[in-house]
Amino acid sequence: MAKITVNGKTQEIEDNATLAKLIVSNNISQPDMVSIQLNEEFILKNDYGSITLKDGDTVDFLYFMGGGQ
């Protein structure tokens, strides 16, 4: 097991978990509307399935909202 920080809260994840698995395990609705920062770097959506998380990583799910006038 590895410990990571997700949106400021500590989580334990399986070893070799990917960002794609993290999205599923965190029940992210509308994953196409979420951007992910891993250790303060934006990750391309195409890479979510290939990037493996490590102990001590920091992940932020960022939701972009539209609207206004």
Contact map, one row per residue, 1 for C-alpha under 8 A:
111000000001111000000000000000000000000000000000000000000000000000000
111100000001111000000000000000000000000000000000000001110000000000000
111110000111100000000000000000000000000000000000000001111000000000000
011111000111100000000000000000000000000000000000000001111110000000000
001111111110000000000000000000000000000000000000000000011110000000000
000111111110000000000000000000000000000000000000000000000111100000000
000011111000000000000000000000000000000000000000000000000111100000000
000011111100000000000000000000000000000000000000000000000001000000000
000011111110000000000000000000000000000000000000000000000000000000000
001111011111000000000000000000000000000000000000000000000000000000000
001111001111100000000000000000000000000000000000000000000000000000000
111100000111110000000000000000000000000000000000000000000000000000000
111100000011111010000000000000000000000000000000000000000000000000000
110000000001111110000000000000000000000000000000000000000000000000000
110000000000111110000000000000000000000000000000000011000000000000000
000000000000011111000000000000000000000000000000000111000000000000000
000000000000111111101100000000000000000000000000000110000000000000000
000000000000000111111100000000000000000000000001111110000000000000000
000000000000000011111110000000000000000000000001111110000000000000000
000000000000000001111111000000000000000000000001100000000000000000000
000000000000000011111111100000000000000000000000100000000000000000000
000000000000000011111111110000000000000000000000000000000000000000000
000000000000000000111111111100100000000000000000000000000000000000000
000000000000000000011111111100000000000000000000000000000000000000000
000000000000000000001111111100000000000000000000000000000000000000000
000000000000000000000111111100000000000000000000000000000000000000000
000000000000000000000011111110000000000000000000000000000000000000000
000000000000000000000011111111100000000000000000000000000000000000000
000000000000000000000000001111100000000000000000000000000000000000000
000000000000000000000000000111111100000000000000000000000000000000000
000000000000000000000010000111111100000000000000000000000000000000000
000000000000000000000000000001111100000000000000000000000000000000000
000000000000000000000000000001111110000000000000000000000000001100000
000000000000000000000000000001111111000000000000000000000000111100000
000000000000000000000000000000001111100001101000000000000000111100000
000000000000000000000000000000000111110001100000000000000011110000000
000000000000000000000000000000000011111111100000000000000011110000000
000000000000000000000000000000000001111111100000000000001111000000000
000000000000000000000000000000000000111110000000000000001110000000000
000000000000000000000000000000000000111111000000000000000110000000000
000000000000000000000000000000000000111111100000000000000000000000000
000000000000000000000000000000000011110111110000000000000000000000000
000000000000000000000000000000000011110011111011000000000000000000000
000000000000000000000000000000000000000001111111000000000000000000000
000000000000000000000000000000000010000000111111000000000000000000000
000000000000000000000000000000000000000000011111100000000000000000000
000000000000000000000000000000000000000000111111111000000000000000000
000000000000000001110000000000000000000000111111111000000000000000000
000000000000000001111000000000000000000000000111111000000000000000000
000000000000000001100000000000000000000000000011111100000000000000000
000000000000000001100000000000000000000000000011111110000000000000000
000000000000000111100000000000000000000000000000011111000000000000000
000000000000001111100000000000000000000000000000001111101000000000000
011100000000001100000000000000000000000000000000000111111000000000000
011100000000000000000000000000000000000000000000000011111000000000000
011110000000000000000000000000000000000000000000000001111100000000000
001110000000000000000000000000000000011000000000000011111110000000000
000111100000000000000000000000000000011100000000000000011111000000000
000111100000000000000000000000000001111100000000000000001111100000000
000001110000000000000000000000000001110000000000000000000111110000000
000001100000000000000000000000000111100000000000000000000011111000000
000000000000000000000000000000000111100000000000000000000001111100000
000000000000000000000000000000001110000000000000000000000000111110000
000000000000000000000000000000001110000000000000000000000000011111000
000000000000000000000000000000000000000000000000000000000000001111100
000000000000000000000000000000000000000000000000000000000000000111110
000000000000000000000000000000000000000000000000000000000000000011111
000000000000000000000000000000000000000000000000000000000000000001111
000000000000000000000000000000000000000000000000000000000000000000111
